Amino acid sequence: MKDEQKRYKRLANSSIKGKSKQEKFKRLTLALKAQNVKRWHTVETTENNSVGLHSARVIEILFFLYDYLSLAPLRAELIMAALRHDYAEVCFGDVPHHAATKEIKSLINKQENIWLINNYFNEPILTIEKDMLYLADKLEALMFCLRELAKGNILMEKIAQTSFKGLDEQAYKALKRHGLDVSQIINQLKIEHQEIKDGHISTDILVDLIKQIPPSEQLLIKQAVNDL
């Protein structure tokens, strides 16, 4: 507990407060540039994704998780950490999935953390918040894969499988240490994944697809779904 408090205090003290206006403006420019970094740049996708869009979705998932698990409201520090957790990719890029070995990820994570601290984007969050952020981050990536698969993009299948493995081996176990059970969420996504593979698009993904169809054709689609 003391180590946690020391780490929290150290991060809280490494803030942009007290810096010149020029340094603060430079930081803002860097943040906006980071939000435009393209994700999944080595895989063809039907939907464009960026660090900014990904981070916004991660925050939305965090709100869902905290409500689902009946936890206290999200602290501002966690929201800011979620917003900025991938900003270092403006320097290192989004590491391709197939290249992200354990050794490479460890090395890059270390360098990214140093970059976040040096550019005052680090946020003092607790261990449980760090684990929740990790879960939300992985869930967003997995849900993106499922949307792509539902649209017929089979290139995302292997990435989806690896994402499920990561959730089972890391995120689930990490939260279990805190007495939190997210197995039902993961199982629901596994069911959705299987339905897509079997050719049965789940209702939620179908709704997303219908939104892309001209209004004149939406009614016919909905009627066909109801007849299934």
C-alpha positions in Angstrom: 0.0 0.0 0.0 2.9 2.4 0.8 4.5 1.6 -2.5 1.2 2.5 -4.2 1.0 5.8 -2.4 4.6 6.7 -3.3 4.0 5.9 -7.0 0.8 7.9 -7.0 2.5 10.9 -5.3 5.5 10.8 -7.7 3.2 10.8 -10.8 1.0 13.5 -9.3 4.1 15.7 -8.9 5.3 15.3 -12.5 2.6 17.6 -13.9 2.5 20.3 -16.5 1.6 22.8 -13.8 4.1 25.5 -13.4 5.4 25.2 -17.0 5.5 28.1 -19.4 2.5 28.9 -21.7 4.7 28.0 -24.6 5.4 24.6 -23.2 1.7 24.0 -22.5 0.8 25.0 -26.1 3.4 22.7 -27.4 1.9 19.9 -25.4 -1.6 20.6 -26.7 -0.3 20.5 -30.3 1.4 17.2 -29.6 -1.8 15.8 -28.0 -4.0 16.7 -31.0 -1.4 15.3 -33.4 -1.3 12.0 -31.4 -5.1 11.6 -31.7 -4.7 11.4 -35.5 -2.3 8.5 -35.4 -3.8 5.7 -37.5 -4.4 2.3 -35.9 -4.4 -1.1 -37.7 -2.2 0.5 -40.4 -0.8 -2.9 -41.5 -4.2 -4.5 -41.9 -6.9 -3.5 -44.4 -10.1 -2.5 -42.6 -13.5 -1.3 -43.7 -13.6 1.2 -40.9 -10.9 3.8 -40.2 -9.6 4.0 -36.7 -7.3 6.5 -34.9 -5.8 6.9 -31.5 -8.4 9.6 -30.7 -11.4 7.5 -31.7 -10.0 4.4 -29.9 -9.4 6.4 -26.7 -12.9 7.9 -26.8 -14.4 4.4 -27.1 -12.1 3.1 -24.3 -13.5 5.8 -22.0 -17.1 4.9 -22.9 -16.3 1.2 -22.2 -14.9 2.3 -18.8 -18.1 4.0 -17.9 -20.0 0.8 -18.8 -17.6 -1.4 -16.8 -17.8 0.8 -13.7 -21.6 0.8 -13.8 -21.7 -3.0 -14.7 -19.5 -3.8 -11.7 -21.2 -1.3 -9.4 -17.9 0.5 -8.7 -17.5 4.1 -7.5 -17.7 6.8 -10.3 -14.7 7.1 -12.6 -12.1 9.5 -11.2 -11.0 12.3 -13.5 -7.4 10.9 -13.4 -8.6 7.6 -14.9 -10.6 9.4 -17.7 -7.5 11.4 -18.5 -5.2 8.3 -18.5 -7.7 6.6 -20.8 -7.7 9.6 -23.1 -3.9 9.7 -23.3 -2.8 6.1 -22.9 -1.8 5.7 -26.5 -0.4 9.2 -27.1 3.2 7.9 -27.3 2.2 6.2 -30.6 2.8 9.6 -32.2 6.5 8.8 -31.6 6.6 5.0 -31.8 3.5 4.3 -34.0 0.9 1.6 -33.5 3.0 -1.6 -33.3 1.7 -4.2 -35.8 -0.1 -7.1 -34.2 2.1 -9.7 -35.8 5.2 -8.0 -34.6 4.2 -7.4 -31.0 6.1 -10.3 -29.3 6.4 -10.3 -25.5 10.0 -9.0 -25.7 9.1 -6.2 -28.2 6.0 -5.1 -26.2 8.0 -5.0 -23.0 10.7 -2.8 -24.6 8.2 -0.5 -26.3 5.9 -0.2 -23.2 8.9 1.0 -21.2 9.9 3.6 -23.8 6.3 4.7 -24.2 5.9 5.2 -20.4 9.1 7.3 -20.4 7.7 9.4 -23.3 4.4 10.0 -21.5 6.2 11.1 -18.4 8.6 13.4 -20.3 5.7 15.0 -22.1 3.5 15.3 -19.0 0.8 12.9 -20.3 1.2 10.5 -17.4 -1.7 10.4 -14.9 -1.6 9.1 -11.3 -4.0 6.2 -11.3 -4.3 3.3 -8.8 -3.5 -0.3 -9.6 -7.1 -1.3 -9.9 -7.7 1.6 -12.3 -4.7 0.5 -14.4 -6.2 -3.0 -14.6 -9.6 -1.6 -15.6 -8.0 0.6 -18.3 -6.1 -2.5 -19.6 -9.4 -4.4 -19.8 -11.2 -1.5 -21.6 -8.4 -1.1 -24.0 -8.5 -4.8 -25.0 -12.3 -4.9 -25.2 -12.3 -1.9 -27.6 -9.8 -3.6 -29.9 -11.7 -6.9 -29.8 -15.1 -5.2 -30.5 -13.4 -3.4 -33.4 -12.3 -6.8 -34.7 -15.8 -8.2 -34.3 -17.3 -5.3 -36.3 -14.9 -5.9 -39.1 -15.6 -9.7 -39.1 -19.3 -9.0 -39.2 -18.7 -7.0 -42.4 -16.8 -9.9 -43.9 -13.2 -8.8 -43.2 -11.7 -12.2 -42.4 -8.2 -10.6 -42.0 -9.2 -9.7 -38.4 -10.0 -13.3 -37.4 -6.5 -14.1 -36.1 -6.3 -10.8 -34.2 -9.7 -11.5 -32.6 -8.5 -14.9 -31.4 -5.3 -13.4 -29.9 -7.4 -10.7 -28.3 -9.6 -13.3 -26.6 -6.5 -15.1 -25.4 -5.1 -11.9 -23.9 -8.4 -11.2 -22.1 -8.5 -14.7 -20.7 -4.9 -14.8 -19.6 -4.3 -11.3 -18.4 -7.3 -8.9 -18.0 -9.6 -11.5 -16.4 -7.0 -12.7 -14.0 -5.9 -9.1 -13.1 -9.4 -8.1 -12.2 -10.0 -11.3 -10.3 -7.3 -10.2 -7.9 -9.6 -7.3 -7.0 -12.6 -9.5 -6.5 -14.1 -8.4 -9.8 -15.7 -10.9 -12.3 -16.0 -9.9 -16.0 -16.3 -13.5 -17.3 -19.9 -12.9 -18.4 -18.8 -10.0 -20.6 -16.0 -12.0 -22.2 -18.3 -15.0 -22.7 -20.9 -12.8 -24.4 -18.3 -11.6 -26.8 -17.2 -15.2 -27.5 -20.9 -16.1 -28.3 -21.1 -13.1 -30.6 -17.8 -14.1 -32.3 -19.1 -17.6 -32.9 -22.4 -16.3 -34.3 -20.4 -14.2 -36.8 -18.3 -17.2 -37.8 -21.5 -19.3 -38.3 -23.0 -16.6 -40.5 -25.4 -15.2 -37.9 -24.7 -11.6 -37.4 -25.6 -10.5 -33.8 -28.3 -7.9 -33.3 -25.9 -5.2 -32.0 -23.6 -5.4 -35.0 -26.6 -5.6 -37.4 -27.9 -2.3 -36.0 -24.5 -0.7 -36.8 -24.7 -2.1 -40.3 -28.3 -1.0 -40.9 -27.3 2.6 -40.0 -25.0 2.6 -43.1 -27.9 1.6 -45.4 -30.2 4.2 -47.0 -33.3 4.8 -45.0 -35.5 3.6 -47.8 -34.0 0.1 -47.5 -33.7 -0.1 -43.7 -37.4 -1.1 -43.2 -37.0 -4.1 -45.5 -33.8 -5.2 -43.7 -35.5 -4.9 -40.3 -38.5 -6.9 -41.5 -36.3 -9.6 -42.8 -34.5 -9.8 -39.5 -37.8 -10.2 -37.6 -38.7 -13.1 -39.9 -35.6 -15.0 -39.0 
